[in-house]
């Protein structure tokens, strides 16, 4: 009696479980990626509890007088300087410095574009900038 066994191993694999796993991973990454990039309206500003190790030798104060009028004061002088004069004064005062750094003191009501203008001066002249804040 010749009984033949058919024990052939099939190399087929069901892909339905693999597609389920890929689909679940896709949903997981889509949900978590929206948490990584928060909405721009919900930004929290950083606290000013830390100290900066660099010491600025020159300071620029920006005062807001309302109606979009801002004045610049270099090293606390009472005489206001124009935007073009501020850059010339900073270049003159910081030309002999090894690591030129200046600090920006601005009122809370000063528009951000005025502070960014001072940061652009620093970028053009390769200066470091410290944005001074009031301690908590």
C-alpha positions as CSV (number, residue, x, y, z in Angstrom):
1,X,0.0,0.0,0.0
2,X,1.6,3.1,-1.2
3,X,0.2,6.1,0.7
4,X,1.6,9.4,-0.5
5,X,1.7,12.4,1.7
6,X,1.3,15.8,0.2
7,X,3.3,17.9,2.7
8,X,4.3,20.7,0.4
9,X,5.2,24.0,2.1
10,X,3.6,27.0,0.4
11,X,5.5,30.2,0.3
12,X,2.5,32.5,0.1
13,X,1.8,35.0,2.8
14,X,-1.4,36.9,3.4
15,X,-0.7,40.7,3.0
16,X,-4.0,41.8,4.7
17,X,-2.5,42.0,8.2
18,X,0.6,43.9,6.8
19,X,-1.6,46.5,5.2
20,X,-3.6,46.9,8.4
21,X,-0.4,47.6,10.3
22,X,0.9,50.1,7.7
23,X,-2.5,51.9,7.8
24,X,-2.5,52.2,11.6
25,X,1.1,53.5,11.5
26,X,0.1,56.1,8.9
27,X,-2.7,57.3,11.1
28,X,-0.4,57.4,14.1
29,X,2.2,59.5,12.4
30,X,-0.4,61.9,10.9
31,X,-1.9,62.5,14.3
32,X,1.5,63.0,16.1
33,X,2.8,65.3,13.4
34,X,0.0,67.8,14.0
35,X,1.1,68.0,17.6
36,X,4.7,68.8,16.7
37,X,3.8,72.0,14.9
38,X,1.5,74.0,17.2
39,X,-0.8,76.7,15.9
40,X,1.0,80.0,15.5
41,X,-1.7,81.8,17.6
42,X,-0.9,79.8,20.7
43,X,2.7,80.8,21.2
44,X,4.1,81.5,24.7
45,X,6.9,83.9,25.1
46,X,10.0,82.7,27.1
47,X,10.6,83.9,30.6
48,X,13.6,86.0,31.4
49,X,15.0,84.1,34.4
50,X,18.5,83.3,33.0
51,X,21.6,85.4,32.8
52,X,23.8,85.9,29.8
53,X,27.5,85.3,30.2
54,X,28.5,87.9,27.5
55,X,28.7,91.5,28.7
56,X,27.7,94.2,26.3
57,X,29.7,97.4,26.3
58,X,27.3,99.3,24.2
59,X,23.5,99.6,24.6
60,X,20.8,100.9,22.3
61,X,17.5,102.0,23.9
62,X,14.3,102.2,21.8
63,X,11.5,104.4,23.2
64,X,8.0,104.5,21.8
65,X,6.4,107.9,21.9
66,X,3.1,106.7,20.4
67,X,1.6,107.2,16.9
68,X,4.3,105.1,15.4
69,X,7.2,107.4,16.5
70,X,10.2,105.7,18.0
71,X,13.5,107.2,19.1
72,X,16.9,105.5,19.4
73,X,19.4,106.3,22.2
74,X,22.9,104.9,22.1
75,X,24.6,104.3,25.5
76,X,21.7,106.0,27.4
77,X,22.3,109.4,25.8
78,X,19.4,111.8,26.2
79,X,19.8,113.0,22.6
80,X,17.9,110.8,20.2
81,X,19.6,109.4,17.1
82,X,18.0,108.4,13.8
83,X,18.2,104.9,12.5
84,X,21.0,105.7,10.1
85,X,23.0,107.4,12.8
86,X,22.6,104.4,15.2
87,X,24.5,102.1,12.8
88,X,27.3,104.6,12.3
89,X,27.6,105.1,16.1
90,X,27.7,101.4,16.7
91,X,30.4,100.8,14.2
92,X,32.5,103.6,15.7
93,X,32.0,102.3,19.3
94,X,32.5,98.6,18.5
95,X,35.3,98.7,16.0
96,X,38.1,98.1,18.6
97,X,36.2,95.3,20.4
98,X,37.5,91.7,20.0
99,X,34.0,90.2,20.4
100,X,31.6,93.1,19.6
101,X,28.3,92.8,21.4
102,X,25.6,95.3,22.1
103,X,22.3,95.1,24.0
104,X,18.9,96.3,23.0
105,X,16.6,97.8,25.6
106,X,13.1,98.4,24.3
107,X,9.8,99.5,25.8
108,X,7.0,96.9,25.8
109,X,5.0,99.0,23.4
110,X,7.8,99.2,20.8
111,X,6.8,97.5,17.5
112,X,8.8,94.3,16.7
113,X,10.0,95.8,13.4
114,X,12.1,98.3,15.3
115,X,13.8,95.6,17.3
116,X,14.3,93.5,14.2
117,X,15.9,96.6,12.5
118,X,18.5,96.7,15.3
119,X,19.1,93.0,14.9
120,X,19.6,93.5,11.1
121,X,22.3,96.1,11.9
122,X,24.0,93.4,14.1
123,X,23.8,90.9,11.3
124,X,25.2,93.2,8.7
125,X,28.2,94.1,10.9
126,X,28.7,90.6,12.4
127,X,27.9,91.8,16.0
128,X,26.3,89.7,18.8
129,X,23.1,91.0,20.2
130,X,21.6,90.8,23.7
131,X,17.9,91.5,24.0
132,X,17.4,92.9,27.5
133,X,14.3,91.9,29.4
134,X,13.0,92.8,32.8
135,X,13.6,90.1,35.4
136,X,10.6,88.2,36.8
